[in-house]
Amino acid sequence: MASWAVLNEQVVWISQLATGFTIVCERCVELGEGFPSVQETLSLEHTRGTMSCPRGHEIRIERDGR
C-alpha cells in the first residue's frame, strides 16, 4: 500500500499596490526552524507569483483584486 501526505499549499495575499513585502513561511514555523521570514517583490503587472523560502518551501503569492 502506498503512503503519501497532502501538504496544505501556502498562499499569501498582498495588497493591490504592494511591490515589496516580507512574509513568514508557515512550514518553517511548523517545523520550528529559525528565521522564517522571507523578503520578496512582485511587480504591479503581475497578479500572482511563486517563491521559495531559503529552506525550499514553496509559497504562492496572490494580489488582492479588491
Residue pairs with C-beta under 8 A, 6 or more apart in sequence:
9 58
9 60
10 25
10 26
10 27
10 57
10 58
10 59
10 60
11 59
11 60
11 61
11 62
12 21
12 23
12 59
12 60
12 61
12 62
13 62
13 63
13 64
14 21
14 42
14 61
14 62
14 63
14 64
15 63
15 64
16 63
16 64
16 65
16 66
17 44
18 42
18 63
19 41
19 42
19 43
19 44
20 39
20 40
20 41
21 39
21 40
21 41
21 42
22 37
22 38
22 39
22 40
23 37
23 38
23 40
23 59
24 36
24 37
24 38
25 36
25 37
25 38
25 53
25 55
25 57
25 59
26 36
27 53
27 55
27 57
28 34
28 35
28 36
28 53
28 55
28 57
29 36
33 55
36 53
38 51
38 53
38 54
38 59
40 49
40 51
40 61
42 49
42 61
42 63
46 63
47 62
47 63
47 65
48 60
48 61
48 62
48 63
49 60
49 61
50 58
50 59
50 60
50 61
51 58
51 59
51 61
52 58
52 59
53 59
